[in-house]
Each structure stands twice: as structure tokens, then as C-alpha cells.
């Protein structure tokens, strides 16, 4: 009898039998449908939970988040909150705290070795196809390899290629170049690094996409930032991506110059053993590792152990989550925006529960989706979600990238930091 009475005295969890928390302590403190079976199942499957850094700023400062109504985007009055502080944290298998190196006359580290120079400025290593494509471009236009594809395809090599071309920031008394923002378009997530720019109207561009900054790229993607956030994989390397674009162009017009260029590219790629497939076995294997699809379309890959620890889904469908974000963005008063933020803040609390129980992928998924939706009003909450998610996953470099990007995120095609 005493045991039954004790069970009835437990407060009822608001999510009832639909609760998705995994911490056995939660099941001991709150009542659910079929409690006894759930407690046993959770204890057997997951064991004791481990506490991790919290999203205290996001959860505690709901009012501050709603005061983004004072942003330039909305023009509404209100006090602007101070930038959110992100707790530092480390986990087993993660990297040491990352700091961007700054040393030359412009305040930026510039090693003599080209590969190391790029790594220092962009915080990632470039794959062999990147450097080989530069050699291919030089064979087409030795004086200006960056413009080798301008006449036939309206494409220019940019980003890290600017360093191979010898471009440097201008020491003109203005702000120093930030390479983490160099040719970073509005919807480019930290996982994407632009290497090719196309027409300015659609803001078409290509970039390497890698899930972890310590790994080589998984594939090359395209995006038209003036249209949407969608990333389209074009191949495992830049040769495959260019070949895919030329195939599309040749379907529309029998341009001899493009056909000749394609033949040269195919010969060069074959001689240096670069696949021209748009969907390789390696890319398919990566797709199978993706734990979810994000708004940008290429999914999220995070470590998940045999017990499923590492990821849990955001408890909202894409369509319903977009509706929540739309209500916030369309709010016309501070009070309305504050009310509309409440459901999103509940989801932020779910991310905290997930982080407590080592499911770091949920915070990454939610942060990337809010970033991809776009809007200055969401920058503070993105800064509370993504840097922490990247730190917990040992992807500290991406925490630096998202913070640099949101300091000067622009709907623009003029994104060079070296002009």
C-alpha cells in the first residue's frame, strides 16, 4: 500500500506516455503511463545519466530573446540583450579548446606553406582535388586561374583559392579581414566552405561540405542563396561538381566551348584518379549515417552508440517548426513576439535535457534549422544552441565560424573579406 500511495503522490509529467526523456531519475520523480515498465526499461537501456553544460542563457532569458524585436530587421523598440555567453565544455574524445591564430601585419597568421596557410585561416584542411583543380585552372589560364571558367560557365574560384592566387587583405585602416566570413553566403552553415561563386543575382555558389572540421569533405554542394537555404550535392570532389554543371548546361545548349572544356576536365580527372560520379558509394555511406534531414536538405551526422545515445529528434515536424518560426518572424509587437517565442523556448529546454543525456545531435539539428530558416531575430538563440552543440561534439572550429558569420551575416553577393 505504501508503495502505491507513493506512486500516486508523484506529479504527472506534462508529456505523459509520450515523454521522450531517457533519464531514469526523471521517471522516478514524475508519473507516466505504465510507469513501472518505463522505469525498468530506461534503467536497463541507458543506466545513470551524466550532467553536461546547460543552455542557461536560453532558458533563463526568455524575455531577453523576445526583445530581439528591437533588431534592425523589425524596427520595434526595446532594450537589446547583450551577446549570449556560451559555456565552455569538454567531453571524452573531444578536442582541446580551439582558438583562431592571429599574427601577421594584418593580425592574421600566414605560414609560407600554402596548405598550412589555408588551414590557419579557414580552420580546415583542403582535399587533394582542391589543389589539383587549381593546377587544372592554371593550365587553362596561367595569368588568372581564378577566372579560367568565367567566360564559358560564369564561375570564379574564390574562398581558399584567393590565397593560392596571392590575394591579401588591404591594410587601409578599415576592419581586418575575417577569413571565417570570406565568401560565406547567407545560408552557408559552418559545415560548408565556399570555393566557387557564380552569378550574383541568384547568389549561386559551390562549396565543400564536411560534417566534422577534422575530416575531409564529404562532397561538394551548390546553393542559390537569393532563393533558399537548400544545399544540393554535386559530387565527391570539385571535378565531379563542375562536370555535373557542364552536363546541365549542355542539355540546354550545344555550346562547343563548354563541350571542349568538359573533355579537358574529364581527361585531367581521369589522369589524376578523381571520380566524376554525382553519387559515389562514399556519399551513399555518409547518407546512411545521417540521423535526420535538416531544412538545408543534406542531413546531420553525429556519433551515435549502439544504444542509440547521441541523437534524439526535435519533437516537432519540419512544417510545424517552420510555422512556429514564421509566427515569431511575423510578429508586429514585442508582446506578440514574446508569446510566440514560448513554444520555441520549450523546445530549447528539451535540448538541455538531451544534452544532459548525451544526445548532442538534437541541439545541432535545431540550431541548424533555425539558422537555415533565417532572420536576425533568431541570431541570439542560434548562438545559444550551435556553439554549445559544436563544442559538445568536439567540433570547436565550427563554433568559431557560426559566431563570426552572425556578427556580419548579409543577404549579399559582395562577400569578399579581401577587397
C-alpha positions as CSV (number, residue, x, y, z in Angstrom):
1,X,0.0,0.0,0.0
2,X,2.8,2.4,0.9
3,X,4.4,1.9,-2.4
4,X,1.2,2.5,-4.3
5,X,0.5,5.7,-2.3
6,X,4.0,7.0,-3.0
7,X,3.4,6.4,-6.7
8,X,0.2,8.5,-6.7
9,X,1.9,11.4,-5.0
10,X,4.4,11.8,-7.8
11,X,3.5,14.8,-10.1
12,X,2.3,13.9,-13.6
13,X,4.8,14.6,-16.4
14,X,3.2,17.0,-18.9
15,X,4.1,14.7,-21.7
16,X,2.6,11.6,-20.2
17,X,3.2,8.4,-22.1
18,X,4.6,10.4,-25.0
19,X,7.6,11.7,-22.9
20,X,10.8,11.2,-24.8
21,X,13.3,11.8,-21.9
22,X,15.7,9.0,-21.2
23,X,17.0,9.9,-17.7
24,X,15.7,7.2,-15.3
25,X,15.7,9.8,-12.5
26,X,13.0,11.7,-14.4
27,X,10.8,8.6,-14.4
28,X,11.4,8.1,-10.7
29,X,10.3,11.7,-9.9
30,X,7.3,12.0,-12.3
31,X,4.4,9.8,-13.1
32,X,3.8,8.4,-16.6
33,X,1.6,5.8,-18.2
34,X,2.9,2.3,-17.4
35,X,5.5,3.9,-15.0
36,X,7.0,0.7,-13.7
37,X,7.7,-0.8,-17.1
38,X,9.2,2.5,-18.4
39,X,11.5,3.0,-15.4
40,X,12.8,-0.5,-15.7
41,X,13.3,-0.1,-19.5
42,X,15.0,3.2,-19.2
43,X,17.4,2.0,-16.4
44,X,18.2,-1.2,-18.3
45,X,18.9,0.6,-21.6
46,X,20.6,3.8,-20.5
47,X,21.9,3.5,-17.0
48,X,22.7,6.7,-15.0
49,X,22.8,9.9,-16.8
50,X,25.7,12.4,-16.9
51,X,25.3,16.1,-16.4
52,X,26.6,18.4,-19.1
53,X,26.8,22.2,-19.6
54,X,23.4,23.8,-19.7
55,X,21.8,26.3,-22.1
56,X,21.1,28.5,-19.1
57,X,21.1,31.7,-21.1
58,X,18.5,30.4,-23.5
59,X,16.2,29.0,-20.8
60,X,16.6,31.7,-18.2
61,X,16.5,34.7,-20.5
62,X,13.3,34.1,-22.5
63,X,12.4,37.8,-22.1
64,X,15.8,38.8,-23.5
65,X,15.3,36.6,-26.5
66,X,11.9,38.1,-27.2
67,X,13.4,41.6,-27.1
68,X,15.1,40.8,-30.4
69,X,12.1,42.7,-31.6
70,X,14.4,45.7,-31.3
71,X,16.6,44.4,-34.1
72,X,17.2,46.3,-37.3
73,X,15.1,43.8,-39.1
74,X,11.9,44.7,-37.3
75,X,12.5,48.3,-36.2
76,X,10.5,47.8,-33.0
77,X,11.5,49.4,-29.7
78,X,13.1,47.7,-26.7
79,X,16.4,47.1,-25.0
80,X,18.8,44.9,-27.0
81,X,20.2,42.0,-25.0
82,X,23.9,41.6,-24.6
83,X,25.5,38.8,-26.6
84,X,24.9,35.4,-25.2
85,X,27.7,33.7,-23.4
86,X,28.3,30.1,-24.3
87,X,29.6,27.8,-21.5
88,X,32.9,26.1,-22.4
89,X,32.8,22.3,-22.1
90,X,34.8,19.3,-23.0
91,X,33.8,15.6,-23.5
92,X,35.7,12.4,-23.8
93,X,37.1,12.2,-27.3
94,X,36.6,16.0,-28.0
95,X,39.3,18.5,-29.0
96,X,41.1,21.0,-26.8
97,X,39.6,24.5,-26.7
98,X,40.2,26.0,-30.1
99,X,41.5,29.5,-30.7
100,X,41.9,31.2,-34.1
101,X,45.6,32.1,-34.6
102,X,46.3,35.8,-35.3
103,X,49.8,37.0,-36.1
104,X,50.9,38.9,-39.3
105,X,50.8,42.7,-40.1
106,X,47.0,42.4,-40.5
107,X,46.7,40.4,-37.4
108,X,46.4,37.1,-39.2
109,X,48.7,34.1,-39.2
110,X,50.2,33.5,-42.6
111,X,52.5,30.4,-42.9
112,X,54.6,30.1,-46.0
113,X,53.3,26.7,-46.8
114,X,50.0,27.2,-48.8
115,X,48.2,24.2,-47.2
116,X,49.1,25.3,-43.7
117,X,48.2,28.9,-44.6
118,X,44.7,27.9,-45.7
119,X,44.3,25.7,-42.6
120,X,45.2,28.5,-40.3
121,X,42.8,31.0,-41.9
122,X,39.8,28.7,-42.6
123,X,40.4,26.2,-39.8
124,X,40.1,23.1,-42.1
125,X,42.4,21.2,-44.4
126,X,41.6,21.2,-48.1
127,X,41.5,17.9,-50.0
128,X,43.8,16.9,-52.9
129,X,41.2,17.6,-55.6
130,X,41.1,21.3,-54.4
131,X,44.8,21.7,-55.2
132,X,44.7,19.6,-58.4
133,X,41.8,21.7,-59.7
134,X,43.9,24.8,-59.3
135,X,46.6,23.2,-61.5
136,X,43.9,22.4,-64.0
137,X,42.7,26.0,-63.9
138,X,46.3,27.2,-64.4
139,X,46.5,25.0,-67.5
140,X,43.5,26.9,-68.9
141,X,44.5,30.4,-67.8
142,X,48.0,30.8,-66.4
143,X,47.7,34.5,-65.8
144,X,44.5,34.3,-63.8
145,X,43.5,30.8,-62.9
146,X,40.6,32.1,-60.8
147,X,38.9,33.3,-63.9
148,X,39.6,30.2,-66.0
149,X,35.8,29.3,-66.1
150,X,34.4,32.8,-66.2
151,X,33.8,33.0,-70.0
152,X,32.3,29.5,-70.5
153,X,30.5,28.9,-67.2
154,X,30.3,32.3,-65.4
155,X,32.1,30.8,-62.5
156,X,35.0,32.1,-60.5
157,X,37.3,30.4,-58.0
158,X,37.1,32.1,-54.6
159,X,37.4,31.5,-50.9
160,X,40.6,29.5,-50.2
161,X,41.5,29.8,-53.8
162,X,42.1,33.5,-53.2
163,X,45.1,32.6,-51.1
164,X,46.6,30.5,-53.9
165,X,46.0,33.5,-56.2
166,X,48.1,35.6,-53.8
167,X,45.3,37.9,-52.6
168,X,45.7,39.6,-49.3
169,X,43.6,41.9,-47.1
170,X,44.1,45.6,-47.6
171,X,45.8,47.3,-44.7
172,X,43.8,50.5,-45.2
173,X,42.8,51.4,-41.7
174,X,39.4,49.6,-42.0
175,X,38.4,46.4,-40.3
176,X,40.7,43.4,-40.7
177,X,39.6,40.6,-42.9
178,X,37.9,37.7,-41.2
179,X,38.5,34.6,-43.3
180,X,35.8,32.7,-41.5
181,X,33.3,35.1,-43.2
182,X,35.2,35.2,-46.5
183,X,32.7,34.4,-49.3
184,X,30.3,32.9,-46.7
185,X,26.8,33.4,-48.1
186,X,23.7,34.0,-46.1
187,X,22.6,30.3,-45.7
188,X,26.0,28.7,-45.6
189,X,26.2,26.6,-42.4
190,X,29.6,26.2,-40.7
191,X,29.9,22.8,-42.4
192,X,30.1,24.5,-45.8
193,X,33.1,26.4,-47.2
194,X,32.6,28.3,-50.5
195,X,35.1,27.7,-53.2
196,X,33.3,28.9,-56.3
197,X,31.0,31.9,-57.0
198,X,28.5,32.1,-59.8
199,X,26.0,34.8,-60.9
200,X,25.3,37.5,-58.3
201,X,21.6,37.7,-59.0
202,X,20.8,34.2,-57.7
203,X,23.9,34.2,-55.5
204,X,24.8,30.8,-56.9
205,X,27.9,29.2,-55.4
206,X,29.7,25.9,-54.7
207,X,31.3,24.7,-51.5
208,X,32.8,21.8,-49.8
209,X,30.6,20.2,-47.1
210,X,32.1,18.3,-44.2
211,X,30.3,17.1,-41.1
212,X,33.4,17.4,-38.9
213,X,36.1,20.1,-39.4
214,X,38.8,17.5,-38.7
215,X,37.7,15.3,-41.6
216,X,38.0,15.8,-45.3
217,X,34.8,17.0,-47.2
218,X,32.0,14.5,-47.8
219,X,31.0,16.2,-51.0
220,X,30.7,19.5,-52.9
221,X,27.3,21.2,-52.8
222,X,25.7,24.1,-54.6
223,X,23.3,26.8,-53.2
224,X,21.5,29.8,-54.6
225,X,21.3,32.0,-51.5
226,X,19.0,34.5,-53.1
227,X,16.4,31.8,-53.4
228,X,16.6,29.4,-50.4
229,X,18.7,27.5,-48.0
230,X,18.8,24.2,-49.9
231,X,22.1,22.6,-50.5
232,X,22.5,20.2,-53.5
233,X,25.3,17.6,-53.5
234,X,27.0,17.6,-56.9
235,X,29.7,15.0,-56.4
236,X,32.5,13.9,-54.1
237,X,35.0,16.4,-55.5
238,X,35.2,19.7,-57.4
239,X,35.9,17.9,-60.7
240,X,32.6,16.0,-60.4
241,X,30.8,19.1,-59.4
242,X,32.0,21.1,-62.4
243,X,31.3,18.1,-64.7
244,X,27.7,18.0,-63.3
245,X,27.2,21.7,-64.0
246,X,28.5,21.3,-67.6
247,X,26.2,18.4,-68.2
248,X,23.3,20.5,-67.2
249,X,24.4,23.4,-69.4
250,X,24.9,21.1,-72.4
251,X,21.4,19.8,-72.0
252,X,20.1,23.3,-72.6
253,X,22.6,24.4,-75.3
254,X,25.1,22.8,-77.6
255,X,28.0,25.1,-76.6
256,X,31.2,23.9,-78.2
257,X,33.4,25.8,-75.8
258,X,31.7,24.0,-72.9
259,X,32.0,20.6,-74.6
260,X,35.7,21.2,-75.2
261,X,36.2,22.3,-71.6
262,X,34.3,19.2,-70.3
263,X,36.6,16.9,-72.4
264,X,39.7,18.6,-70.9
265,X,38.2,18.2,-67.4
266,X,37.4,14.6,-67.9
267,X,40.9,13.8,-69.2
268,X,42.5,15.6,-66.2
269,X,40.2,13.9,-63.7
270,X,40.9,10.5,-65.2
271,X,44.7,11.1,-65.2
272,X,44.6,12.0,-61.5
273,X,42.0,9.4,-60.5
274,X,39.2,11.7,-59.4
275,X,35.7,10.2,-59.8
276,X,33.1,12.2,-61.8
277,X,30.1,10.4,-60.3
278,X,27.5,12.6,-58.8
279,X,26.6,10.0,-56.2
280,X,29.5,7.8,-55.1
281,X,29.5,4.8,-52.8
282,X,31.2,7.0,-50.2
283,X,28.4,9.6,-50.4
284,X,25.8,6.9,-50.1
285,X,27.5,5.5,-47.0
286,X,27.5,9.0,-45.5
287,X,23.8,9.4,-46.2
288,X,23.1,6.3,-44.2
289,X,24.9,7.8,-41.2
290,X,22.7,10.9,-41.3
291,X,20.4,10.9,-38.2
292,X,17.9,13.4,-39.7
293,X,17.2,15.7,-42.6
294,X,17.6,19.4,-41.9
295,X,16.0,22.3,-43.6
296,X,19.0,22.6,-45.9
297,X,18.5,19.0,-47.1
298,X,21.8,17.2,-46.6
299,X,21.1,16.0,-43.1
300,X,23.1,15.8,-39.9
301,X,25.8,13.2,-39.0
302,X,26.7,12.8,-35.3
303,X,28.2,9.9,-33.4
304,X,25.5,7.5,-32.1
305,X,26.5,4.5,-29.9
306,X,24.9,1.0,-30.1
307,X,22.3,2.0,-27.5
308,X,21.2,5.0,-29.6
309,X,22.9,7.6,-27.4
310,X,24.0,10.6,-29.3
311,X,20.8,11.8,-31.0
312,X,17.1,12.3,-30.4
313,X,14.8,14.2,-32.9
314,X,13.4,17.6,-32.3
315,X,9.8,16.9,-31.2
316,X,8.3,19.0,-34.0
317,X,7.9,18.2,-37.7
318,X,9.6,20.4,-40.1
319,X,6.3,22.0,-41.2
320,X,5.1,22.7,-37.7
321,X,8.5,24.0,-36.6
322,X,8.6,26.4,-39.6
323,X,5.1,27.6,-38.6
324,X,6.4,28.4,-35.1
325,X,9.4,30.4,-36.5
326,X,7.1,32.2,-39.0
327,X,4.9,33.4,-36.2
328,X,7.9,34.8,-34.4
329,X,9.3,36.5,-37.5
330,X,5.9,38.0,-38.5
331,X,5.1,39.4,-35.0
332,X,4.4,43.1,-35.1
333,X,4.7,43.9,-31.4
334,X,7.2,42.9,-28.7
335,X,4.4,41.3,-26.6
336,X,3.2,39.2,-29.5
337,X,6.8,38.1,-30.3
338,X,7.3,37.2,-26.7
339,X,4.2,35.0,-26.7
340,X,5.2,33.4,-30.0
341,X,8.7,32.6,-28.6
342,X,7.3,30.5,-25.8
343,X,6.8,27.2,-27.7
344,X,10.4,27.5,-29.2
345,X,11.8,28.1,-25.7
346,X,10.1,24.8,-24.6
347,X,12.0,23.1,-27.3
348,X,15.2,24.7,-26.1
349,X,14.6,23.1,-22.7
350,X,14.2,19.8,-24.5
351,X,17.7,20.3,-26.0
352,X,19.0,20.8,-22.4
353,X,17.5,17.5,-21.4
354,X,19.1,15.9,-24.5
355,X,22.5,17.4,-23.7
356,X,22.2,16.1,-20.1
357,X,21.8,12.7,-21.5
358,X,24.5,12.9,-24.2
359,X,22.1,13.3,-27.2
360,X,24.0,16.2,-28.6
361,X,22.6,15.9,-32.1
362,X,19.2,17.4,-31.1
363,X,20.8,20.8,-30.3
364,X,22.7,20.7,-33.6
365,X,19.6,19.8,-35.6
366,X,17.5,22.5,-34.0
367,X,20.2,25.2,-34.2
368,X,20.9,24.5,-37.9
369,X,17.2,24.5,-38.7
370,X,16.7,27.9,-37.1
371,X,19.8,29.2,-38.8
372,X,18.6,27.9,-42.2
373,X,15.2,29.5,-41.7
374,X,16.9,32.8,-41.4
375,X,16.2,36.1,-39.7
376,X,18.2,38.4,-37.4
377,X,15.6,37.9,-34.7
378,X,16.9,34.3,-34.3
379,X,20.6,35.1,-34.1
380,X,20.7,35.1,-30.3
381,X,19.0,31.7,-29.9
382,X,21.2,30.3,-32.7
383,X,24.3,31.5,-30.7
384,X,22.9,29.7,-27.7
385,X,22.4,26.4,-29.5
386,X,25.0,25.9,-32.1
387,X,28.3,26.9,-30.4
388,X,27.5,24.6,-27.5
389,X,26.4,21.8,-29.8
390,X,29.7,22.0,-31.7
391,X,31.7,22.1,-28.5
392,X,30.0,19.1,-27.1
393,X,30.6,17.2,-30.3
394,X,34.3,18.3,-30.4
395,X,33.8,20.5,-33.5
396,X,35.0,23.7,-31.9
397,X,36.1,25.2,-35.1
398,X,32.5,25.4,-36.3
399,X,31.6,27.3,-33.1
400,X,34.1,30.0,-34.2
401,X,32.6,30.0,-37.7
402,X,29.0,30.5,-36.7
403,X,29.9,33.3,-34.3
404,X,32.0,35.1,-36.9
405,X,29.2,34.6,-39.5
406,X,26.4,36.0,-37.4
407,X,28.5,39.1,-36.5
408,X,28.0,40.2,-40.1
409,X,25.5,37.9,-41.8
410,X,24.3,39.5,-45.1
411,X,21.9,38.9,-47.9
412,X,24.5,39.9,-50.5
413,X,26.8,38.7,-53.3
414,X,29.6,41.1,-52.2
415,X,31.2,38.8,-49.6
416,X,34.9,39.0,-50.1
417,X,36.8,40.0,-47.0
418,X,39.9,40.9,-49.0
419,X,38.6,43.7,-51.2
